[in-house]
Amino acid sequence: MKRSSRPSGKSRQRCGQGLRQRSPLNPPRRAWRSSSRGSDMAFDLSSISRTKRLRAPKIVIAGPGKIGKTTFAASAPGAVGILTEDGSDAVDAQAFPLAQSLTDVYQAIGTLLQEKHDFQTVFLDSLDWLEPLVHTHVCEQNKWDNIEKPGYGKGYVAAAEEWRNLLQGLEALRQRRNMAVILIAHDKIKRFESPLHDGYDQYVLKLHDRASALVMEWADVIGWANYKVTTVESDAGYGNKEVKARSTGQRVLHVEPHPAHMGGNRFGLKNIPLAWSAFAEALAATQAR
């Protein structure tokens, strides 16, 4: 996707930069949380029920730019986008205006929660462009110059709390409006050191580790999008063989765990073509079992 006019100094963005004053339409922070401190439900044997049920999925999809992540999300039924990057011009989708602050994002979530509409899916594009808005919001609230100002990682701890609030808002859309949620991100390569075997490089979300861990734990489906690659062995002479990687041009959504990239799901899905129709068909097949 097209990447333009992105704020520089992602982790050290000045407090208040890009923030707007809260309008009467902006929901207050944590507005989607229930004010109830207890429950009238009886936790006796009659309250026990089966936990398996059909619910709108929570999807996280990462990959390189221009692979088709936004097209995938916009193809979901009744999709509406919350955009934090200006790169969706080539995709025919309904979306809110480009968010300039975390408050804008909260307002969009609040609108979908409170107002009558027929949208069935919300997608947020993208998480890594949202992260500077989270950091700006947090340091403005705490009067910090930048997210690293308090030292010892305390700024990122505070940012993680804001990420939790955001995910709770998206969860409220799923619980109260039965909306599927798709979170889009770019990827990066990170070294993973395992206590069980030698370390290796892996494609992961292009987010701070704390934010990435929260998003990954929250999701039902974690997918990594890329082109399908095959290897071809050829004679290099003198009895040597040369192996070359070649792209088939086919775009694949990897939803199974792999050492080289993120991936996983709660439905038993296998890797599928990067198309909403293929995903919906595979998901329906697993839920019909």
N, C-alpha and C positions, 0 to 999 in steps of 0.2 A: 504494500500500500504506500501511497505517497506520503512522505514525511517532510513537513515544512514548518518553519517558524516555531520550532520547539524551543521552550525556555532553556537556556544554558545553565550550567551549575546545578545539576539535578539534585544532588544531595545537600547543596549549600545555598539553596534559593532563599532570598531574603524574605523575612516575615512580612506578611501583608501584601506581597507582590501578587497581583492578579486576583486578590480577594475582593468580593463585593459586600456591601452592607446587606444584611438580611432584610428581605422585603416581607410584607405581611403574608405572602404566599409561601415563603420558605418555612418548612416544618422545623420545629426546634430539634436540637440534637437528641438522638435516641427517642424520637417521637413514636417510633413503631414498637417500642417495648410496652408490654402490658403493665398497667399501673397496679395490677392485683399482686398482692404478696402471698397469696395462698390459693387453695383450690377447695371447692366444695365436693370434689370427687372422692368417693370412698375407695380406698385401696384395700379391698377385700377380695376373696376368691372370685366373686361375680364380676369384678372389673377386669379380669384377665382376658385377653383376646389375642388373636394372631397378629403378628407385626408386619407380615408381608402384605403389601397393597400397592396398587398402581398410583404413582404420583408423578407430577411433572419433574423431569430430571434437572440436576444442577451440573452444568458442564463447564470445564475449563479446557481451552484449546490454545496451544502455543505452537510457534513455528517461525520460520523466516518471513520476511516481508514479501507481500505480493504472491503468496502461495495459495490464497483463497479462503482465509479464515473468516473474513467479513462476509464474503459471499455465502459461505456455509451457514453462518448465523442468520443472515438476512433471509435465507430460504426456509427457515423454520416457520411453522404456521403462526400467523398473526404477530409477526415480529416487529418490535420497535427498539431503536437503538438509543443508548446514552453514550455520546461520543466525547472523548477527551483528546482525540487527535484528528487532524483535518486530513483524512485519507480515504474517505468513503464516497468521493464524488462519482467514481465509476460504477458504484454498486447501487442498484435501484432498491432503496430501503426507506422506510419511515423512521424518523429519528428526531429527538429533541435538538435544539440548537447546540452548537459546540460548547461544552462546559468549560468555563474559565476558572472555576474554583470548586473545592469540595462541596461547598454550600449549594452550588448549582446541581451537582450530582444528587445530593440529598433532596433537593427540591423536586427533581425528576422522579425519584423513587416515591416521595410523598404524594406526588400527583397521581401516579399509577395506583397507589394504595387507596387514595381518598376519592378520586373522581370516577364516574361511570365510563367504561370503555369496553372494547371488544378485543383488546390485545391479549394474546396467549403466550407470548415469549418476549422477554427483555434481554437484550445483549449489551454488554459494556465493552467498548472498544476505544482504548485498550488499557490494561492494567498498568503497564510500565509507564504510560503517559499520565495515568492517574496518580502514580506514586509521588511525583513532585507536588501535586496539589494537596495530597495528604500531608506531606512534610511541611508545606507552607502553612496549612491550616493549624497543625500542631504547634509549630514554633510561634505563630501569631498568638495562639491561645496562651502560650507560656512565656511570651515576650522574649523568645530566643532569637539570636541573629540567624542561626541555621540549625539544622537538625542534630549536628554534632556538638553544638555549643555546650550542653550540660556535661559532656564527657561520659566515659565508661559505658557507652551504648545506651544511656538513659533516653536519649531522643528517639531511638528506634523502638525502645520499649513503649514509649508513649504513642508512637505512630502505630504500633501493633494494636493498641487499644482502639484506635480510630478505625483500623481495618476491621476489627471485630464488630464495631458498630455498623459499618457499611455492610458486612456480610449478614448481620441480623436484619437489616432493612431488606436485603434481597431475599432472605429467608421468609420474611413477612409477606412478600409478594407471592411466594410459592405457597405458603400456608393459607393466606386469606384470599388470594385472587387466583390460585391454582395456575400460576404462570411458571413456565420453564425459564431457567436462567442460564445464559451463556456468557462466560467471561473470556475475553480474548487477550492474548499477550504475545509479545515477541519472545524469542528464546536467546539463551546464551550458553556458553560452554563453561562448566565448572568441574573442578577436580574433586573427586569423591574418594576419601580415604576410608577403607573398610577394615574393621578389626579381624575379619575372616579371611581376607585375601589381599592381593596387591591392589593398589589404588588405580583408578581409571577416570577418564573424562566422560562427562555426561551432559546432554542438552537438558537444561532446566528453565524454569520461568525467569524472565529478566526482571527480577525483583530482589529486594533485600531478603536475606534468609528468613527473618521472622515473618514478614508478610507472605512470602512464598509458602512457608509451612502452614500458615493459617488457611490460605486459599486451597492448598492441596488437600488438607484434612476435611475441609467443608464440602468438597466436590463429590458427586456421585461418579462422574466420568472425567478422567484426566487424559487428554489426547495430545499427541504431538504430530503435527502435520509436516510432511515433506514429500519429495519425489521418491518413487520406488527406484532403487538402485540395484543393478545386477553386476556381477563380476565376470570378466572374460579373461581366460588364460591364453597366452600366446607364446610362441617360441622366441626367446631372446638371443638365441645362438649359443654355441659352445655348451649345449646341454642344459642351459638355464631357462627357466620359465618366468614370464612376466605377467602379473595380474593387474588388470586395469578395471576401474569402476566406471560404469556407464549408466546414465539415467534413462529410464524408459519413457519419461514424460508423464507417467501416471501418478496422480497425487493420492497419497495414502494417509489416512488418519490412524496413527498407531495408538491403540487403547489398551494394549497389553504391556506389562512391565518388561523392561529390557535394560541391560547395563548401560547402553549407549544413550538412552534418552528416557525422559519421563513417560509415564503411562500407567494406566490401571483403571478399573471400574468395578462397580458392585453388582453388575448384571451378568457377568460371564461373557461379555462381548469379545469378539475377535477383531483383529485389524480389518479395516474396511476402506473402501474408496472415500475420498474427501468430498462427500456430497450429502446434504441433509436427507435426501430420499433413501440413500443406502443406510445411513445411521438409523432413521426411523424404522425401516424395515427390519434391521437387525435387532433393534430394541424391542419391537413388537413381538418378534419371534422368541426372545428370551423371556418376556413377561407372559407369554402364552403357555409356557411349560408348566 
